Amino acid sequence: MAMAGRRLPRKPKKRPRIIQKQLDEIKADLYKVPDEADTGKW
């Protein structure tokens, strides 16, 4: 509070929608598992 001169907000500020969509796409792509990886194991 001493540095800013005012109290901190109770809720963090939201990200813009465009940035949030990009982050969601990146997270979804990381967890995709190709179907071809399962074939040939057994």
PyMOL Python script that loads the backbone (N, CA, C, O; Angstrom):
from pymol import cmd

cmd.read_pdbstr("""\
ATOM      1  N   MET A   1       0.835  -1.193   0.000  1.00  0.00           N
ATOM      2  CA  MET A   1       0.000   0.000   0.000  1.00  0.00           C
ATOM      3  C   MET A   1       0.877   1.253   0.000  1.00  0.00           C
ATOM      4  O   MET A   1       0.510   2.269  -0.590  1.00  0.00           O
ATOM      5  N   ALA A   2       2.008   1.183   0.645  1.00  0.00           N
ATOM      6  CA  ALA A   2       2.875   2.351   0.713  1.00  0.00           C
ATOM      7  C   ALA A   2       3.426   2.719  -0.658  1.00  0.00           C
ATOM      8  O   ALA A   2       3.578   3.900  -0.968  1.00  0.00           O
ATOM      9  N   MET A   3       3.726   1.721  -1.477  1.00  0.00           N
ATOM     10  CA  MET A   3       4.286   2.025  -2.796  1.00  0.00           C
ATOM     11  C   MET A   3       3.224   2.526  -3.764  1.00  0.00           C
ATOM     12  O   MET A   3       3.464   3.473  -4.513  1.00  0.00           O
ATOM     13  N   ALA A   4       2.054   1.899  -3.753  1.00  0.00           N
ATOM     14  CA  ALA A   4       1.008   2.265  -4.704  1.00  0.00           C
ATOM     15  C   ALA A   4       0.244   3.505  -4.249  1.00  0.00           C
ATOM     16  O   ALA A   4      -0.268   4.256  -5.078  1.00  0.00           O
ATOM     17  N   GLY A   5       0.166   3.717  -2.970  1.00  0.00           N
ATOM     18  CA  GLY A   5      -0.584   4.862  -2.482  1.00  0.00           C
ATOM     19  C   GLY A   5      -2.063   4.604  -2.334  1.00  0.00           C
ATOM     20  O   GLY A   5      -2.818   5.509  -1.978  1.00  0.00           O
ATOM     21  N   ARG A   6      -2.486   3.392  -2.601  1.00  0.00           N
ATOM     22  CA  ARG A   6      -3.906   3.029  -2.450  1.00  0.00           C
ATOM     23  C   ARG A   6      -3.999   1.552  -2.120  1.00  0.00           C
ATOM     24  O   ARG A   6      -3.024   0.811  -2.244  1.00  0.00           O
ATOM     25  N   ARG A   7      -5.176   1.137  -1.702  1.00  0.00           N
ATOM     26  CA  ARG A   7      -5.366  -0.262  -1.338  1.00  0.00           C
ATOM     27  C   ARG A   7      -5.380  -1.136  -2.585  1.00  0.00           C
ATOM     28  O   ARG A   7      -5.745  -0.679  -3.668  1.00  0.00           O
ATOM     29  N   LEU A   8      -4.982  -2.387  -2.428  1.00  0.00           N
ATOM     30  CA  LEU A   8      -4.995  -3.315  -3.541  1.00  0.00           C
ATOM     31  C   LEU A   8      -6.426  -3.735  -3.851  1.00  0.00           C
ATOM     32  O   LEU A   8      -7.265  -3.780  -2.951  1.00  0.00           O
ATOM     33  N   PRO A   9      -6.715  -4.043  -5.118  1.00  0.00           N
ATOM     34  CA  PRO A   9      -8.064  -4.503  -5.455  1.00  0.00           C
ATOM     35  C   PRO A   9      -8.331  -5.881  -4.854  1.00  0.00           C
ATOM     36  O   PRO A   9      -7.410  -6.676  -4.664  1.00  0.00           O
ATOM     37  N   ARG A  10      -9.580  -6.147  -4.563  1.00  0.00           N
ATOM     38  CA  ARG A  10      -9.943  -7.431  -3.959  1.00  0.00           C
ATOM     39  C   ARG A  10      -9.838  -8.567  -4.967  1.00  0.00           C
ATOM     40  O   ARG A  10      -9.389  -9.662  -4.626  1.00  0.00           O
ATOM     41  N   LYS A  11     -10.251  -8.313  -6.210  1.00  0.00           N
ATOM     42  CA  LYS A  11     -10.195  -9.334  -7.250  1.00  0.00           C
ATOM     43  C   LYS A  11      -9.089  -8.977  -8.236  1.00  0.00           C
ATOM     44  O   LYS A  11      -8.895  -7.800  -8.540  1.00  0.00           O
ATOM     45  N   PRO A  12      -8.369  -9.960  -8.737  1.00  0.00           N
ATOM     46  CA  PRO A  12      -7.389  -9.667  -9.781  1.00  0.00           C
ATOM     47  C   PRO A  12      -8.085  -9.244 -11.069  1.00  0.00           C
ATOM     48  O   PRO A  12      -9.231  -9.621 -11.312  1.00  0.00           O
ATOM     49  N   LYS A  13      -7.402  -8.473 -11.882  1.00  0.00           N
ATOM     50  CA  LYS A  13      -7.992  -8.017 -13.142  1.00  0.00           C
ATOM     51  C   LYS A  13      -8.071  -9.179 -14.119  1.00  0.00           C
ATOM     52  O   LYS A  13      -7.201 -10.049 -14.144  1.00  0.00           O
ATOM     53  N   LYS A  14      -9.140  -9.180 -14.928  1.00  0.00           N
ATOM     54  CA  LYS A  14      -9.325 -10.236 -15.913  1.00  0.00           C
ATOM     55  C   LYS A  14      -8.398 -10.020 -17.098  1.00  0.00           C
ATOM     56  O   LYS A  14      -8.033  -8.890 -17.424  1.00  0.00           O
ATOM     57  N   ARG A  15      -8.022 -11.129 -17.740  1.00  0.00           N
ATOM     58  CA  ARG A  15      -7.266 -11.053 -18.983  1.00  0.00           C
ATOM     59  C   ARG A  15      -8.224 -10.705 -20.112  1.00  0.00           C
ATOM     60  O   ARG A  15      -9.413 -11.015 -20.035  1.00  0.00           O
ATOM     61  N   PRO A  16      -7.720 -10.067 -21.151  1.00  0.00           N
ATOM     62  CA  PRO A  16      -8.565  -9.869 -22.339  1.00  0.00           C
ATOM     63  C   PRO A  16      -8.977 -11.219 -22.934  1.00  0.00           C
ATOM     64  O   PRO A  16      -8.255 -12.209 -22.809  1.00  0.00           O
ATOM     65  N   ARG A  17     -10.138 -11.246 -23.578  1.00  0.00           N
ATOM     66  CA  ARG A  17     -10.668 -12.502 -24.119  1.00  0.00           C
ATOM     67  C   ARG A  17      -9.725 -13.143 -25.123  1.00  0.00           C
ATOM     68  O   ARG A  17      -9.565 -14.363 -25.129  1.00  0.00           O
ATOM     69  N   ILE A  18      -9.102 -12.338 -25.968  1.00  0.00           N
ATOM     70  CA  ILE A  18      -8.224 -12.874 -27.012  1.00  0.00           C
ATOM     71  C   ILE A  18      -7.062 -13.639 -26.382  1.00  0.00           C
ATOM     72  O   ILE A  18      -6.727 -14.741 -26.817  1.00  0.00           O
ATOM     73  N   ILE A  19      -6.455 -13.054 -25.366  1.00  0.00           N
ATOM     74  CA  ILE A  19      -5.321 -13.697 -24.708  1.00  0.00           C
ATOM     75  C   ILE A  19      -5.765 -14.968 -24.001  1.00  0.00           C
ATOM     76  O   ILE A  19      -5.058 -15.975 -24.039  1.00  0.00           O
ATOM     77  N   GLN A  20      -6.926 -14.935 -23.357  1.00  0.00           N
ATOM     78  CA  GLN A  20      -7.417 -16.121 -22.656  1.00  0.00           C
ATOM     79  C   GLN A  20      -7.698 -17.254 -23.631  1.00  0.00           C
ATOM     80  O   GLN A  20      -7.415 -18.413 -23.327  1.00  0.00           O
ATOM     81  N   LYS A  21      -8.254 -16.936 -24.803  1.00  0.00           N
ATOM     82  CA  LYS A  21      -8.512 -17.973 -25.805  1.00  0.00           C
ATOM     83  C   LYS A  21      -7.213 -18.620 -26.263  1.00  0.00           C
ATOM     84  O   LYS A  21      -7.143 -19.838 -26.422  1.00  0.00           O
ATOM     85  N   GLN A  22      -6.183 -17.802 -26.477  1.00  0.00           N
ATOM     86  CA  GLN A  22      -4.895 -18.337 -26.906  1.00  0.00           C
ATOM     87  C   GLN A  22      -4.331 -19.277 -25.846  1.00  0.00           C
ATOM     88  O   GLN A  22      -3.804 -20.338 -26.181  1.00  0.00           O
ATOM     89  N   LEU A  23      -4.433 -18.908 -24.589  1.00  0.00           N
ATOM     90  CA  LEU A  23      -3.930 -19.757 -23.517  1.00  0.00           C
ATOM     91  C   LEU A  23      -4.711 -21.068 -23.440  1.00  0.00           C
ATOM     92  O   LEU A  23      -4.128 -22.129 -23.213  1.00  0.00           O
ATOM     93  N   ASP A  24      -6.023 -20.996 -23.627  1.00  0.00           N
ATOM     94  CA  ASP A  24      -6.850 -22.205 -23.586  1.00  0.00           C
ATOM     95  C   ASP A  24      -6.476 -23.157 -24.718  1.00  0.00           C
ATOM     96  O   ASP A  24      -6.429 -24.371 -24.519  1.00  0.00           O
ATOM     97  N   GLU A  25      -6.209 -22.611 -25.909  1.00  0.00           N
ATOM     98  CA  GLU A  25      -5.841 -23.453 -27.048  1.00  0.00           C
ATOM     99  C   GLU A  25      -4.507 -24.129 -26.792  1.00  0.00           C
ATOM    100  O   GLU A  25      -4.343 -25.308 -27.105  1.00  0.00           O
ATOM    101  N   ILE A  26      -3.566 -23.412 -26.235  1.00  0.00           N
ATOM    102  CA  ILE A  26      -2.250 -23.982 -25.968  1.00  0.00           C
ATOM    103  C   ILE A  26      -2.384 -25.131 -24.973  1.00  0.00           C
ATOM    104  O   ILE A  26      -1.784 -26.189 -25.167  1.00  0.00           O
ATOM    105  N   LYS A  27      -3.153 -24.939 -23.925  1.00  0.00           N
ATOM    106  CA  LYS A  27      -3.321 -25.984 -22.915  1.00  0.00           C
ATOM    107  C   LYS A  27      -3.990 -27.216 -23.508  1.00  0.00           C
ATOM    108  O   LYS A  27      -3.601 -28.340 -23.190  1.00  0.00           O
ATOM    109  N   ALA A  28      -4.988 -27.026 -24.364  1.00  0.00           N
ATOM    110  CA  ALA A  28      -5.687 -28.151 -24.970  1.00  0.00           C
ATOM    111  C   ALA A  28      -4.753 -28.927 -25.889  1.00  0.00           C
ATOM    112  O   ALA A  28      -4.809 -30.156 -25.919  1.00  0.00           O
ATOM    113  N   ASP A  29      -3.902 -28.244 -26.631  1.00  0.00           N
ATOM    114  CA  ASP A  29      -2.989 -28.908 -27.555  1.00  0.00           C
ATOM    115  C   ASP A  29      -1.936 -29.730 -26.815  1.00  0.00           C
ATOM    116  O   ASP A  29      -1.506 -30.772 -27.311  1.00  0.00           O
ATOM    117  N   LEU A  30      -1.528 -29.283 -25.662  1.00  0.00           N
ATOM    118  CA  LEU A  30      -0.501 -30.008 -24.915  1.00  0.00           C
ATOM    119  C   LEU A  30      -0.990 -31.371 -24.447  1.00  0.00           C
ATOM    120  O   LEU A  30      -0.198 -32.308 -24.339  1.00  0.00           O
ATOM    121  N   TYR A  31      -2.267 -31.491 -24.172  1.00  0.00           N
ATOM    122  CA  TYR A  31      -2.790 -32.735 -23.617  1.00  0.00           C
ATOM    123  C   TYR A  31      -3.362 -33.672 -24.671  1.00  0.00           C
ATOM    124  O   TYR A  31      -3.863 -34.742 -24.327  1.00  0.00           O
ATOM    125  N   LYS A  32      -3.300 -33.297 -25.951  1.00  0.00           N
ATOM    126  CA  LYS A  32      -3.796 -34.181 -26.999  1.00  0.00           C
ATOM    127  C   LYS A  32      -2.824 -35.343 -27.188  1.00  0.00           C
ATOM    128  O   LYS A  32      -1.610 -35.150 -27.256  1.00  0.00           O
ATOM    129  N   VAL A  33      -3.380 -36.550 -27.270  1.00  0.00           N
ATOM    130  CA  VAL A  33      -2.564 -37.729 -27.496  1.00  0.00           C
ATOM    131  C   VAL A  33      -2.953 -38.297 -28.852  1.00  0.00           C
ATOM    132  O   VAL A  33      -4.126 -38.587 -29.084  1.00  0.00           O
ATOM    133  N   PRO A  34      -1.997 -38.459 -29.746  1.00  0.00           N
ATOM    134  CA  PRO A  34      -2.344 -39.003 -31.069  1.00  0.00           C
ATOM    135  C   PRO A  34      -2.818 -40.451 -30.958  1.00  0.00           C
ATOM    136  O   PRO A  34      -2.315 -41.211 -30.130  1.00  0.00           O
ATOM    137  N   ASP A  35      -3.789 -40.832 -31.796  1.00  0.00           N
ATOM    138  CA  ASP A  35      -4.342 -42.186 -31.761  1.00  0.00           C
ATOM    139  C   ASP A  35      -3.321 -43.209 -32.240  1.00  0.00           C
ATOM    140  O   ASP A  35      -3.378 -44.367 -31.828  1.00  0.00           O
ATOM    141  N   GLU A  36      -2.394 -42.809 -33.096  1.00  0.00           N
ATOM    142  CA  GLU A  36      -1.423 -43.734 -33.663  1.00  0.00           C
ATOM    143  C   GLU A  36      -0.457 -44.263 -32.608  1.00  0.00           C
ATOM    144  O   GLU A  36       0.130 -45.326 -32.810  1.00  0.00           O
ATOM    145  N   ALA A  37      -0.272 -43.571 -31.505  1.00  0.00           N
ATOM    146  CA  ALA A  37       0.674 -43.982 -30.479  1.00  0.00           C
ATOM    147  C   ALA A  37       0.228 -45.274 -29.792  1.00  0.00           C
ATOM    148  O   ALA A  37       1.067 -46.028 -29.299  1.00  0.00           O
ATOM    149  N   ASP A  38      -1.070 -45.537 -29.755  1.00  0.00           N
ATOM    150  CA  ASP A  38      -1.573 -46.735 -29.077  1.00  0.00           C
ATOM    151  C   ASP A  38      -1.389 -47.998 -29.909  1.00  0.00           C
ATOM    152  O   ASP A  38      -1.264 -49.082 -29.340  1.00  0.00           O
ATOM    153  N   THR A  39      -1.367 -47.896 -31.236  1.00  0.00           N
ATOM    154  CA  THR A  39      -1.312 -49.087 -32.084  1.00  0.00           C
ATOM    155  C   THR A  39       0.074 -49.706 -32.046  1.00  0.00           C
ATOM    156  O   THR A  39       1.081 -49.000 -31.992  1.00  0.00           O
ATOM    157  N   GLY A  40       0.116 -51.024 -32.074  1.00  0.00           N
ATOM    158  CA  GLY A  40       1.383 -51.738 -32.130  1.00  0.00           C
ATOM    159  C   GLY A  40       1.995 -52.025 -30.772  1.00  0.00           C
ATOM    160  O   GLY A  40       3.090 -52.585 -30.721  1.00  0.00           O
ATOM    161  N   LYS A  41       1.367 -51.683 -29.701  1.00  0.00           N
ATOM    162  CA  LYS A  41       1.912 -51.948 -28.373  1.00  0.00           C
ATOM    163  C   LYS A  41       1.733 -53.412 -27.981  1.00  0.00           C
ATOM    164  O   LYS A  41       2.610 -53.989 -27.338  1.00  0.00           O
ATOM    165  N   TRP A  42       0.592 -54.027 -28.365  1.00  0.00           N
ATOM    166  CA  TRP A  42       0.292 -55.377 -27.903  1.00  0.00           C
ATOM    167  C   TRP A  42       0.464 -56.342 -29.009  1.00  0.00           C
ATOM    168  O   TRP A  42       0.257 -57.541 -28.820  1.00  0.00           O
TER     169      TRP A  42
END
""", "prot")
cmd.dss("prot")
cmd.show_as("cartoon", "prot")
cmd.util.cbc("prot")
cmd.orient("prot")
